[in-house]
Amino acid sequence: MAKLRPQKAFPLSTPAALVHELGSCVTEADIVQVLYRGLEPLFGYDAVVLQGLEREGWYHSLAIDSGVLQDLRRRPLVDSTFAPLYANPHTTLIPVKPVPSREAQARGPGAGRSPRLVIWVPVEHQGEVIGSVIYQLYRNRRIPATETAFLEEVHRRLGVLIANASLNELTRNQARRLEALNSIARAMASTLDEASVLTALRATLSELLPVDSLDMVSLAQDKQDRGRLLHLEADSAPTSKWISMRTAEAAPARAVLRTPKPLLLHEPSSSLWVPIKEGGVARGALGIRCSRPYAYEASTAAFLELVADEVTLALRNARSYEAIEDQRRQLEVVNSIGRRLASSLDKWSIMRTLREELAAFLDFDGFILATITQSAEGPVAEGYQYVSGVEEVVPPVALTVTGPSREAYETGRPVLVRHSPWARSFERKGLERERWNVGRGAAVFVSGAPGKHRDVSRSFVWVPVLSGDRITAMLSLQSYHDSAFDDWHVRLLQDVAANVSLALANADHFAQAQSERARLEALHLLEMGVAGASDESQIAEAVFAAVSDYTDASHMVLAYLDAAGHVVGFNGDRGGPAVPFGPTPIEEAPFFRRLADDGAAAAEPMSAAEAATAIPVNGDGATGPSHVLWVPGRARGGRYLRPARRRRAVPAVPPEVARGCGAGGGDCAADHAAAPAERARTRPVGAHPGACGAGRPRADERGRKHRRPGSDDARIRRGRVLGVRHRGSDQRHAWKRRSRRRRSPLLGRPEL
């Protein structure tokens, strides 16, 4: 069997046959391929290029080179080699030098080859030139008149076909645009944040357009000169950062926001930016980039504007979801902190608990909780600080020398500093460690050894802690990085401040309760000690033991007047025995004499001159105290007892030391010691001191007949303890009613 020979392509030998073949073409790509297939066997053309004119001075070209269909290209008409020929359109033969033109650049077998001969033939439709077809040869030859006549005959009917193909392309592009918008809307419907919006958008756009990178800029809510830039490239995760709108990086977005109209750039690479509008106002910009020049056109900009509307809706949904998540996180943090602070009963545990809970949810380098107290110079802050893993107590500092914290205290509103203006100035002049460094408008406390981190915070937030209408503390988070905190952190700390205020109030109440408990215990011990004392030395030891347990006094003195009017008494060191002193003339006891004249407790620093004339402690006149507290004691016949407590290098005496029982007036510790001191010399055998209001005489001291321990009254008392009622109980109740009528209203003390 004979071998079949391959059949050759049957050439379309007449213009009518070629035009008939072209009638089945739907797109411009079909027209170019049919022209090449029909004319290459007849005339040997190596490349056929179709140029279509567009509005606003642009054209697009579609070529087939050595049988390979090339990509569609768009260029300004002025950049085309054939632009002058459109002024006088007719068939033109153009010999070309061996320099490649833009139209000759191709892919495939013809890549890198330059045409030697070009035949330019215009295409007209309804009397207007709508494009041209360029036939190229890689070798130079003579073109006969029959060849040009053939081409002109084909081109007379080619105008209608090209116009129809353009309409078909427009209809198909519109359908593809709607389909693409639906795909983009579906892809972004499931996004929950800005990064996922950008990722879904690029994945969808890359199927329709050449997209190398995608950018989105959104303006900050509070400042128009700052924006958030999200950048996404192929096969990479989105990146986000805050930029200034005055930088060169934000120049395209700035131009779009100013107009607001699409911005199309063609060289050296293609980029297209469109505005993102919310309520008719541009609040951001969306941009796509391609390394190839002239990759986008006006229709691409119109399409991307529609995409930007879908992006606006997706961003609004993402921000709503982000706000809900922020609220959930905020409530979670506040509830967790509130539960932990409910069991904190001192300021140090409050600081540690608060710092640990905040560190579990937030990133920060420093934490400060400062309590505010009032002084003669104004408000003073004394706080707890946590920096680089070290907890410490910060020395007190007046708010008048501080900056942001003072502003938060005076205005009662939070202060957020994203970029500290004091950081560089403090670091340039050098900082002293373990002390406050005061500058212009700010104060910095630097602690610990120098490390890798910076010494001055770059961003921080101060939030006042209110108790009613009064600011009782300040709360601060600090970072060594710029823009570490935002409005969400401010709202979070404001909610946390309410729990901190409650915890601090509970801690204060607990401390007061503990202090009151300790005071009552001290008074109880004093009563028990004085009740069992039989002479003045035992009374002094009981007073000194009770006072030393309750206060931090280093020396104590119990002074009173003897029968001759001289000052006598006992003194002792903390934990030491009571040593008697005196008698000393009252003229040589200035503090005692002053109290005798004033009749009130006195707590004040002691000068060197007064220390030289004060009552000596343990017989040593060189032990002058730095502070002294004298409390008058009261007994029948006037004031004669003066307990004193002395301190060394103590800046102040707690007011509760001199407060006494807190009701009625007078100082209980002195009163509990005064009456027994007198009775130790004067009371009969069997008498005993009272409870609070000691010094109340027994019934026998008020004139009743003294009874022996075995008398009826004694038996009545023993019987009442044992729960047995005796015959003399009615007489005892009558005695109690008479004693209550004669009692003073001041805490049960006898009338003086």
Rosetta blueprint (number, residue, H / E / L):
1 M L
2 A L
3 K L
4 L L
5 R L
6 P L
7 Q L
8 K L
9 A L
10 F L
11 P L
12 L L
13 S L
14 T L
15 P H
16 A H
17 A H
18 L H
19 V H
20 H H
21 E H
22 L H
23 G L
24 S L
25 C L
26 V L
27 T L
28 E H
29 A H
30 D H
31 I H
32 V H
33 Q H
34 V H
35 L H
36 Y H
37 R H
38 G H
39 L H
40 E H
41 P H
42 L H
43 F H
44 G L
45 Y L
46 D L
47 A E
48 V E
49 V E
50 L E
51 Q E
52 G E
53 L E
54 E L
55 R H
56 E H
57 G H
58 W E
59 Y E
60 H E
61 S E
62 L E
63 A E
64 I E
65 D E
66 S L
67 G L
68 V E
69 L E
70 Q L
71 D L
72 L L
73 R E
74 R E
75 R E
76 P E
77 L H
78 V H
79 D H
80 S L
81 T L
82 F L
83 A H
84 P H
85 L H
86 Y H
87 A H
88 N L
89 P L
90 H L
91 T L
92 T E
93 L E
94 I E
95 P E
96 V L
97 K L
98 P L
99 V L
100 P L
101 S L
102 R L
103 E L
104 A L
105 Q L
106 A L
107 R L
108 G L
109 P L
110 G L
111 A L
112 G L
113 R L
114 S L
115 P L
116 R L
117 L E
118 V E
119 I E
120 W E
121 V E
122 P E
123 V E
124 E E
125 H E
126 Q L
127 G L
128 E E
129 V E
130 I E
131 G E
132 S E
133 V E
134 I E
135 Y E
136 Q E
137 L E
138 Y L
139 R L
140 N L
141 R L
142 R L
143 I L
144 P L
145 A H
146 T H
147 E H
148 T H
149 A H
150 F H
151 L H
152 E H
153 E H
154 V H
155 H H
156 R H
157 R H
158 L H
159 G H
160 V H
161 L H
162 I H
163 A H
164 N H
165 A H
166 S H
167 L H
168 N H
169 E H
170 L H
171 T H
172 R H
173 N H
174 Q H
175 A H
176 R H
177 R H
178 L H
179 E H
180 A H
181 L H
182 N H
183 S H
184 I H
185 A H
186 R H
187 A H
188 M H
189 A L
190 S L
191 T L
192 L L
193 D L
194 E H
195 A H
196 S H
197 V H
198 L H
199 T H
200 A H
201 L H
202 R H
203 A H
204 T H
205 L H
206 S L
207 E L
208 L L
209 L L
210 P L
211 V L
212 D L
213 S E
214 L E
215 D E
216 M E
217 V E
218 S E
219 L E
220 A L
221 Q L
222 D L
223 K L
224 Q L
225 D L
226 R E
227 G E
228 R E
229 L E
230 L E
231 H E
232 L E
233 E E
234 A L
235 D L
236 S L
237 A L
238 P L
239 T E
240 S E
241 K E
242 W E
243 I E
244 S E
245 M L
246 R L
247 T L
248 A H
249 E H
250 A H
251 A H
252 P H
253 A H
254 R H
255 A H
256 V H
257 L H
258 R H
259 T L
260 P L
261 K L
262 P L
263 L E
264 L E
265 L E
266 H L
267 E L
268 P L
269 S L
270 S E
271 S E
272 L E
273 W E
274 V E
275 P E
276 I E
277 K E
278 E E
279 G L
280 G L
281 V E
282 A E
283 R E
284 G E
285 A E
286 L E
287 G E
288 I E
289 R E
290 C E
291 S L
292 R L
293 P L
294 Y L
295 A L
296 Y L
297 E L
298 A H
299 S H
300 T H
301 A H
302 A H
303 F H
304 L H
305 E H
306 L H
307 V H
308 A H
309 D H
310 E H
311 V H
312 T H
313 L H
314 A H
315 L H
316 R H
317 N H
318 A H
319 R H
320 S H
321 Y H
322 E H
323 A H
324 I H
325 E H
326 D H
327 Q H
328 R H
329 R H
330 Q H
331 L H
332 E H
333 V H
334 V H
335 N H
336 S H
337 I H
338 G H
339 R H
340 R H
341 L H
342 A L
343 S L
344 S L
345 L L
346 D L
347 K H
348 W H
349 S H
350 I H
351 M H
352 R H
353 T H
354 L H
355 R H
356 E H
357 E H
358 L H
359 A H
360 A H
361 F H
362 L L
363 D L
364 F L
365 D L
366 G E
367 F E
368 I E
369 L E
370 A E
371 T E
372 I E
373 T E
374 Q E
375 S E
376 A L
377 E L
378 G E
379 P E
380 V E
381 A E
382 E E
383 G E
384 Y E
385 Q E
386 Y E
387 V E
388 S L
389 G L
390 V E
391 E E
392 E E
393 V E
394 V L
395 P L
396 P L
397 V E
398 A E
399 L H
400 T H
401 V H
402 T L
403 G L
404 P H
405 S H
406 R H
407 E H
408 A H
409 Y H
410 E H
411 T H
412 G L
413 R L
414 P L
415 V E
416 L E
417 V E
418 R L
419 H L
420 S L
421 P L
422 W L
423 A H
424 R H
425 S H
426 F H
427 E H
428 R H
429 K H
430 G L
431 L L
432 E L
433 R L
434 E L
435 R E
436 W E
437 N E
438 V E
439 G E
440 R L
441 G L
442 A E
443 A E
444 V E
445 F E
446 V E
447 S L
448 G L
449 A L
450 P L
451 G L
452 K L
453 H L
454 R L
455 D L
456 V L
457 S L
458 R L
459 S E
460 F E
461 V E
462 W E
463 V E
464 P E
465 V E
466 L E
467 S E
468 G L
469 D L
470 R E
471 I E
472 T E
473 A E
474 M E
475 L E
476 S E
477 L E
478 Q E
479 S E
480 Y L
481 H L
482 D L
483 S L
484 A L
485 F L
486 D L
487 D H
488 W H
489 H H
490 V H
491 R H
492 L H
493 L H
494 Q H
495 D H
496 V H
497 A H
498 A H
499 N H
500 V H
501 S H
502 L H
503 A H
504 L H
505 A H
506 N H
507 A H
508 D H
509 H H
510 F H
511 A H
512 Q H
513 A H
514 Q H
515 S H
516 E H
517 R H
518 A H
519 R H
520 L H
521 E H
522 A H
523 L H
524 H H
525 L H
526 L H
527 E H
528 M H
529 G H
530 V H
531 A H
532 G L
533 A L
534 S L
535 D L
536 E H
537 S H
538 Q H
539 I H
540 A H
541 E H
542 A H
543 V H
544 F H
545 A H
546 A H
547 V H
548 S H
549 D H
550 Y H
551 T L
552 D L
553 A L
554 S L
555 H E
556 M E
557 V E
558 L E
559 A E
560 Y E
561 L E
562 D L
563 A L
564 A L
565 G L
566 H L
567 V E
568 V E
569 G E
570 F E
571 N E
572 G E
573 D E
574 R L
575 G L
576 G L
577 P L
578 A L
579 V E
580 P E
581 F E
582 G E
583 P E
584 T E
585 P L
586 I H
587 E H
588 E H
589 A L
590 P H
591 F H
592 F H
593 R H
594 R H
595 L H
596 A H
597 D H
598 D H
599 G L
600 A L
601 A L
602 A E
603 A E
604 E E
605 P E
606 M L
607 S L
608 A H
609 A H
610 E H
611 A H
612 A H
613 T H
614 A L
615 I L
616 P L
617 V E
618 N L
619 G L
620 D E
621 G L
622 A L
623 T L
624 G L
625 P L
626 S L
627 H E
628 V E
629 L E
630 W E
631 V L
632 P L
633 G E
634 R E
635 A E
636 R L
637 G L
638 G E
639 R E
640 Y E
641 L E
642 R E
643 P E
644 A E
645 R E
646 R E
647 R E
648 R L
649 A L
650 V L
651 P L
652 A L
653 V L
654 P L
655 P H
656 E H
657 V H
658 A L
659 R L
660 G L
661 C L
662 G L
663 A L
664 G L
665 G L
666 G L
667 D L
668 C H
669 A H
670 A H
671 D H
672 H H
673 A H
674 A H
675 A H
676 P H
677 A H
678 E H
679 R H
680 A H
681 R H
682 T H
683 R L
684 P L
685 V L
686 G L
687 A L
688 H L
689 P L
690 G L
691 A L
692 C L
693 G L
694 A L
695 G L
696 R L
697 P L
698 R L
699 A H
700 D H
701 E H
702 R H
703 G L
704 R L
705 K L
706 H L
707 R L
708 R L
709 P L
710 G L
711 S L
712 D H
713 D H
714 A H
715 R H
716 I H
717 R H
718 R H
719 G H
720 R H
721 V H
722 L L
723 G L
724 V L
725 R L
726 H L
727 R L
728 G L
729 S H
730 D H
731 Q H
732 R H
733 H H
734 A H
735 W H
736 K H
737 R H
738 R H
739 S H
740 R H
741 R H
742 R L
743 R L
744 S L
745 P L
746 L L
747 L L
748 G L
749 R L
750 P L
751 E L
752 L L
